[in-house]
Amino acid sequence: MIPTRPPSGAADAHGAVRRTGAGRTVALLVLVALAALIPLLGPSVALHGTGEAGAPGAGGIALLRTVLFAALCIPVGELFVNRLARTLPGAEAGTRPGSGTGRDPALPRSWSPVAAAAGFVAALGLASVVATGNLVPGDAADVDVGGLYASRDGKLALLEVNAFLVTGLCAVSRRPVTQVWPLAAVIVAEALRAHPTIEHSPLTGSGLTLVHLTCAALWTGGLLHALRVLRLWHGRRATAAGAALLGLYARVALVLLAAITATGVCSSLRRMPPETILQQLTGTAYGRALFAKVLLVVVVAALAVWARRRLRRAADPLTACVPARAEVVVLGLAVAASGLLTALPVPIRW
C-alpha cells in the first residue's frame, strides 16, 4: 500500500508550529543569558567609583541568589494560579494539573520539579560559601560542612537546601500542593538571613522582607504561569475562561503591587535615612542597584496598567497578553536586580 501524504496545508501548519516553538526557545535562552549578565557584571559596575569594597565572588553569589529567587517564584506562582483557576465558574473542586473539566481546560505541565532542582543547586552553592567563612571555596577541602551547624547563617543555608529538596519531592508527588510548606520555609529563611541579629530591630526588617518576598513571588511566578495557562486554553478556544482567569489574577496583582511598594519603601528607608537617600542612590553600590530595580518596577507597573486597560476595554480581552508578556520579561530583570542587591554592601552602618 502506498502511504498517503498529508495535505500540504497541514504540513505547512506543523512546520510553522515547529518554527514558532524553536523561535520561542531561542528567545527564552537569549533572555536568560541577558538576565544572567545583571548579577554577574552588576557588582563591578555598581561599585565603580563608590570607594566601597565588594565581597569576594560577588558576581557568582548574586547569580546563585538570582537562581534561588527564580526557583522560588515558579512553584509559588503555579500553586497560586492553579488555585485561581479552580475558583472559576464551572471548574470542579479537586481539579488537578493535567486534567480538563468543563470550562477548566487542562493546566500546563508543571515546571516546579525543574525549578526545585535549580533552587537546590543554588542553595547548595550558597551554603558552600557560608561554610568557608563567606569566601568562594577553592576546592572541596575548604568547605566545612560541620561548621554550618555552628552559625545562624549556616543553619539558614542548610534549611534552604533541605527545603528545596523537599519541594522537589512534593512537586512529583500526588499532592503537589504540599510544596507550600517547604517554600514557606525558604521565604522565612531568606527573610531572617537578610537581617542579622546585629541590625537594629532585625525582626521588623525580617517581617518587611517576608511580606515583600512573598508578594513578589506570587506576582512574578503567578503572571508567568497565568500566561502559560492562557496559551494552552487559547489553543482550546477557552477565551472566556482565559479572560476570567487573567482578570482574577489582575485584581490580586493590584494588592500585591501595593504591598510590594509599601514594604519596599519601608525597607529602603530603614537602610537609607530620608536625609541621605538621594546621595546614596547615586553614591553607593546598593543605592544604584536599588534605583535600577525601582525603575524596573515602574516599567512593570506601567505594563500592568496597560494590560488591565486592554483586558477591560479591548474587543478581544486576551490582547492583554501582549503587554503581560513584556511585563514578565521586565519582572525577570527585577528578580536579577534583587539577586544583585543581596551581594552588595549595605550602605548604612548599624
N, C-alpha and C positions, 0 to 999 in steps of 0.2 A: 504494500500500500504506500502510495506517495504521500508524505506528510504535507498537510496544508499549511500555507504561510499565513500568519496573522495579517489582518488588514493593515495597510501601510499607515493609516491614521493612528491605530493602536500602538504600532511600533514607534511612531514619532512621539506619541504621548509618553510612552515608557522611557524613551531616550531623554525627553525633556525633563521628566521627573528625576532621572539619574543625574543629569547635568545640574539641575537645581539643587539636589541634595549634596553633590560634590562641591558646588559653589558655596553653599552654606557652611559646609565643613571647613573649607579653606578660609572663609571669612572668620569663622569662630577661632581657628588656630591663630590667625593674624591678630585678632583682638586680644586673645590670651597672651600672646607674645608681647604685644604693646603694653598690656596691663602689668606684665611682669617687669618691664623696664622701670616702672614707677618706684617700687620698693628697692630694686637692685641699684639704680643710679640715683635715686632720690636723696639718700643721706649725704652724699658728697655735694650735690647741688644745693641742698638746703643749708648745709653747714658752711658753704663758701662765704668767706668774708665776715663771719659772725664772731670768730675768735673762740668758738666752742670746740671741744674735742669730742669726736664721735666714739662710740663703743667699738671694740674690735669686731669685725664681721657684721657691721650694722646692716649692710645690704642683704646678706643672706638671712639674717634674723627677721628683717622686715618682710622678705619674701615668704619665709615659713609662716609668719604671723598672718600674712595675707591669705595664704592657702588655708590656714586654720579657720579664718573668718569665713571664707567662701564655703568651706566644707561644713560649717555650722549653718550658713544661710540656706543651703539647698534642702536638707531634710526638714528644717523648721518650716520653710515655705511650702514644701509638699504636704506636710501634715495640716498646715493652716488652710491651704486652698482646697485640699481634698475634703476637709471638714465643711468649708463653704459650699462645695459642690453638692454635698449630701443634704444641704438645707434647701436646695432649690425645689420648687413645686414639681411633684411627680417623681422625685428621686426617692428610692427606697431607703429606709433607715439603716442599714448594715451593709450598704454597697461598698465593695472593696475594689481597690485599683485593679483594672483589668476586666471588670465585668460591666456589661451595659444593661441598663434597665430603663425602659420608657424614655423619659426626657433626660435621663442622666447617662449619656453615652460612656463608653469605656474611657478610663483615665489612662494617660500615657505611662509607659514603663518607668518605674522609679529609678532615679539617679542616686538615691540615698546610699546604697551599698558602696558605690564608687566614691561618693563624697566622704563617707565614713573612713574608707581606706586611705584617702588622701589626707584627711584630718589626723588619722592615726600616725601616718608617716611624719607629718609636720609637727605634731605634738611630741613625737619621739625625738625629732631633731632638736626641738627647743629644750626638751628635758636633758639632752646630752650637753647642751650649752650650760644649763644650770648646774649640771653635775661636774663641770670643770671650772666652777667659780665664775660663771658668766663670760667665759672665754671660748673661742672656737676650738674644739678638740683637734689636735693634730693626728692622733690615731686612737684606736680603741683603748689603749692602756691609760690614756689621760682621763677617761670617763670613770668617775667614782659613783657607781650606781647606789651603793650603800649610803653615800653622803646625801642623797636626795631625801632620805627619811629624817635627816638631822636639821633641815631648814624648812621654813614656811614655803618659800618659793619652790623648793624641791618637791614637797608634798603636793602642792597645787599642780605642778607639772606632771607628776605621776597620776593625779586624779584625772587630768585631761587625756592622758594616754589611755588609761583604762576606760574612761567614758566613751571615747571614740571607738574603742574595741567593742564595748557592749552595744553601742549604737549600730555598728555593722551587723552584729548578731541579731539584734532586734529587727533590723531592716529586712533580713532574709527569712524571718520567722513568720508564723501565721498571724501574728499580731504586731504589724509594723508600727501601730500607734504607740506601743510601749517605748519607742525611741524618745518620747518626750522627756522621760526621766533622765537618762544619761545626757541628753542635750541640755537640759536644765542645769545639770552638774557642771558642764563645760562653761555655761554662761556665768554661773556663780563663781567658778574658779577664776575666770578671766576678770570678773569684777573685783575680786579680792586681790588678785595679782597686780592689778593696775594701781592699787592704793596700799602701799606698805604701811606697817604699823607706826613708822616714824613720821608719817604725814599727819598734818593737823586734821582732826575729825575724819579718820580713814573710813569709818562706816558710812558717813554721809556721802563721801566720794564713791564708795563701792555701790551704794544704793542708786546713785545717779547713773553710774556705768551699767548697772544691772538693767535698769529700765531702758537706757539708750541702746544697749546692745540687743536686747530682746526685740524692741520695736524695729531696729534696723534690719535684723534677721528676718522678721516677719514681712517687712516691706520689700526688701530685695529678693529674698527667696520666693516670697509669695507671688510677686509680679512675674518672675521668671517661669514659675510653674503654671501660673494662670495663662500665660501666652502659649505654653506647650499644650495645655488642655484645649485652648481655643483653636489652635492649629488642627488638633485631632477632631474636635467637634465640628469645625467649619467644613472639614472634609466629609463629615457625615450629615451635612446640611442641618445641623442643630444651631442655626443662627440665633434664634430667640433665647435658647438656653445659654449660649455663649455670651450674648449681650447681658443677660441677667447675672451671670457669674462675674463678668467684668465690672458691672455696676455695683454688685455687692462688695467686691474687693475694693473698689474706688472709695466707697463710703468708709470702710475700715481704714484704708490708707490715709484718709484725711486726719483721722485721730492719731494714727501712728506718726504722721509728719509733725503734728502739733507736739506730741510727746518727745520726739527726737529733737526738735528745735529747742524746747524748754530745757531738757536735760543737757543738751549740748552747750547752750548759753551759760547755764549754771556751772557746769564743769569748767568751762573756759574761764569764767570769772574767778573761780577758786584758784586756778593756776596762774592767771594773769590779771592782777587787780585792775579795775577800770582806769586808774590814772596812768597805767603803763601799757595798756593793751595795744594802743596804736603803735607805740615804739617796738613792742615785742613782735607784732605781726610782721614787721619788716626786718627787725634786727636780730631775731633769734631763729634757729632752725625749726624749732617746734612751732613758733608763730607763723612762719612761712608755710609750713606744711598744713597747718590748721586753716590758714587763709585760702589755700588752694582747695582744701576739702569743702570749705564754706561756699566757694564759687561753684563747685560741682553740685552741691546740694541745691543751690539757687537754680541752676540749669535743670536739675531733676524736677524741682517744684514747678518750673515753667512748663516742662514737658507733661507733667501730671495734669496741670490745669488744661493744657491743650487737649490731652486725651479725654478728660472729663467733658469738655465742651463738645467734642465730636460724639462722644457717647450719648449725650443728651439731645443734640440738635441735628446731627447728620442723618440723611435718609437711610444709610447703612451704618448702624451703630458700631459694627466691627471695624470700621475705618479708624477707630480709636487705637487699633493695634499698631498703626504706623508710628505715632509718637511714643506709644508704650514700649516698642522695641528699642527706640533710641534712648528711652528712659532706663531700660535695663543695662544698656551699654555704659551710660554715664554712672549708673549705680555701681557697676563693676569697677569703674575707675575710682569711685569714692571708697569702695572696700579696699582697694590698693592703697589709697591715701591713708586710710585708717591703719593699715599694717605698717606704713611708713612712720606714722606718728608714734607707734609703740617702740620704735627703735631709735628715736631721737631723744636727746637730753631734755628733761623738763626744765623750762626756764626759771621757775620760781624756786627759791631755797627755803625749805621748811625749817 
